[in-house]
Structure formats: C-alpha cells, structure tokens
C-alpha cells in the first residue's frame, strides 16, 4: 500500500463516518501520511484527527479513536493505535506492504512521478556562459544541478523548458573576434583579449577552411570571422554539455533581442506601466519602488542599451512565450542580480514572489585539478569529465545543496569503494541486476509472487523506503533540491545491501525453489527500478555490471 493509497483509505473512512454518524468532517486537502520517527510505532502515522477535530466540534483523541476503529477493519491494515492527543499510528498488513513491490515493477519508469506541480509552466535558465571560450569549473555545478532540477520538476508534473541564454551581443564578442584575427595573423592577442590556446585552434580551423583569409583585409573579414568563430565555440559548448548529459530545450540568442527591437519595445512597455523615467539624458527603470538598492539605467545618454535593458527584454520575452514561472540559476558572484531581476518582474506587473525565482550556487573546488592547457587560466569542464567521469562528477555535484560551498576529492570519486557515494549507489543497482541474472539461471520467475511472504525485518524496512520515494521526488521538486534524491538513494542502497545479506533470492544447492524466492525476486526488481529512476533524475547512469 502506497502513501497515496493509504490517504485514499483514510479519506474513505472519514466519508463513511460522515454518512453513518453525521459528523460533517472536512477531508483536508493536505491530508498527512508520513513515516513515524520511531518505526516501532508502525509503518505510517497521520495527524488527520488533529487537522479536522476542531471544525467537527470533537475532541481530537475521540475522533482519532473512531477513525482507528474503522481503519483497522480494512484488509490492508494490520493495526491502528491512537497516540498522544490524537495521532494515528498505522501498521500495514504484510500483504499490503509487500504488494508495493509488484506495483513498482508494474509502474516501471513512471514510479515516483506525480502531479504535485501539474499546471506549472516553468522556464529554467542555467549555465548561460559567454560563447567566447570553453565551459569551465565555474559552470559545472549549475550544469549538473540545473539539469537535475529540470528533470525533477518534470517528474512532478510541471511543464518545464530548460534554456541557455547565449550572451552573443556586446563588446566581449568584438574582443573575441579581434583575438581570433590576431592569432590568424601570427600576433599576440590584444590587451584584454582571450589568450587561451583554444583561440589559436579556432584561428587554425578558419584558415584551414578558408586559406584566403590569411591575406584578406582584417576590417573586411571581421564580421565573418566573428560569426564563424562564434559557431565553432558554440559547437564546443554544446558538445561538452552533451558529453555531460545536459540537455537544453531552447538556446536563446541575446543578439536577437537587439536585432528585433525587443529592447526598445521593453522600454515602452515598462514606461506604460509607469515605472520608466528620463533623467540626465538617460532612460531609467525605477526599481527602488520594488526593493532594489538603486534605480537602474536602461538606455545610456549615448543611446546605447545597458545589459539591464537586455535583462528586462529577456524577462518580457519569457513572459510573452507563456512561462508563468521563470527560474534563474546564477553563480555565487551574482547575489546583486536577485533584487534587480525581481524588480523587473514587479515592474512588468508580475508577482516577484511567484513569477520569478533566483537560485544562487556557491563555488566549488576540485582538489588537484590542473589548469587547462588549451584554455590557459581555467579548469575546463571537458577535462573534468575526462578525468573523473560524467557520472561521478554529476552525482557529487547533485548530492550537496547548491547554497553550500563544495570541495570535491578526486581520489574518492575515482575509487571503487563504499566511500565513493556514486559507486555505492551504482553498485547496489549492479548487484540487484546480478541477483536477477542468477535467479533467471536458477529458473526463478515472478509468477509465484506472494506479498505476504515479504515479512523479514529487512524486507519491511526496504519496502518502507521504496514507498517513500514518490514523496522524496515531490519534495525535491518543490524545494528545488535534487540532493534529497541523492541522499535518499544512498540510504536505499544501504538498506538493499542489508537485505541482500539477510535474504536469499536464489536457493542453496540442496533447497527447492519456493514462492519466497519468487517474492524476493520481485522485491529485488522493485529496488532496482527505484535506484534506476532516482539515478536517472540526477542524470547518472545505472550500470548492470561493475
């Protein structure tokens, strides 16, 4: 019996009490069913009597007693006890608890998904590195966490679009083009240019493609070089993210905002809202009205738009595309952006507490990581993937809250030991697959499954953890905290290993195959499915052999 099924059973009992005794109890929308802190108190606990007694005009403990009497008569429930002022401690019948294993196997990849965020239309922007160089350590954390958050939101029913904002407008693109041109003609990059070897690589590629560029006038070819160098660098960024298992639904060009007149239209729209003013020859947005520390310039005195104007136009573009909620994932040096982005939302007539959310990730450090030979002064994401592996890197980044600084120990991540969290979880999945192969070789199938036979202490504990998985996913989505799934998987892996040591799926040589073995096989299949589902939400593979 899943928590949702138990909630439905409790709701049915309350409805029956209303019909038979005329109690008039309102079934709460947030009917609570949760694990008791002390498992000796039962499988599940509910405070439904405390939630509803006052409106029903009853003493909570008396109401809990009446609910317990009817609830205990359900075939799936072994016992119900009333504790304290009116808590219900519920112990499931062995068969009802064990049936969950078969339900999980039947649900497959959909187990753990839900509708808690159904109706939410979310745009989530993350990474958004300048297209002037390779992705580096500073982008790594949000690449892993952003993708995991998007997966978790979708698993909870939200309509999510993951988006990469390409900063392809502004002076950095001129600097980028001038750096490539300098390398094409054998010069050092100009002061303030990009010195990495990757610039020389781009220059060589362009000369191989078009040798005539070597003799062409630089001013005449600057626009062409900028566009082609940009495409080469973006291909590198896309390829690196693909190797990291990170997918974007939308690649949005900042340049399109400038070329389409979106910045000018944004200023006009915000002016219509009454929040734009002119002063000193510049055009301003009065963001202090909405809690920002100072008003922000949209258009400078010389008529040039600011980055803030592009931010405003981009926000309005997202709004026009139908995204009710916009999530921005920004780096540790972007705390100042929170107030100004929320001010844009408010100036646009939105609710800054609902329509926009800004998440700030703290810095990470990788012990022993070397600066990239290609990029010169950074640690490249591609090098980290080659060194540590995408799975180990993604899992280690996902298992720590984003707002906590993180130091990664490569020696641990490269080790095949229980000290390595990703290895520990992946090994549990591989071990469960090995159990399935051995069971098949022994002729054991799931056909004789009897949920009541899953009555060993380690089986009850393992089933309870499996039942908790949907709640963990929903909570991770609600709080934007995929680390909850990683920590859950580590706990589940530990419970699985204890069960594996205590309960055999395949009989010993002198034993007959019984329904117990068949039932345990189903429990093994269910555990493997949950491990696989959880790892998938983190963008980590679930190997069948290790």
Protein Blocks (a to p, Z undefined) as FASTA:
>chain_A
ZZklmmmmmmmmmmmmmmmnonopacdfklccdddfblknojbdcfklmmmmmmnopafk
lmmmmmmmmmmmpmkbmbdcdehjlpacddddfklmmmmmmmmmmnmmmgopacklgoia
cdddehjiafkbccdfklmmmmmmmmmmmmmmmmnopacdddddddfecjklmmmmmmmm
mmmnopacdehiafbfklmmmmmmmmmmmmmlmmpcfklmmmmmmmmmmmmmmmmmmmmm
mmnopacfbdcdfklmmmnommmmmmmmmmmnopacceehiacddfklnopabdcdfbdf
kopacfklmmmmmmmmmmmnopabacddddfklmmmmmmmmmmmmmnopafklmpccddd
dddddehiacdfklopaccfklmmmmnopklmmmmmmmpcfklccdddfklmmpccfklm
klmmmmmmmmmmmmmmmmmmnopafklgcfklmmcfklmmmmmmmmmmmmmmmmmmmnop
aklmmmmmmmmmmmmmmmmmmmcfbdcfkbccdfklmmmmmmmmmmmmmmmmmmmmnopa
cdfbZZ
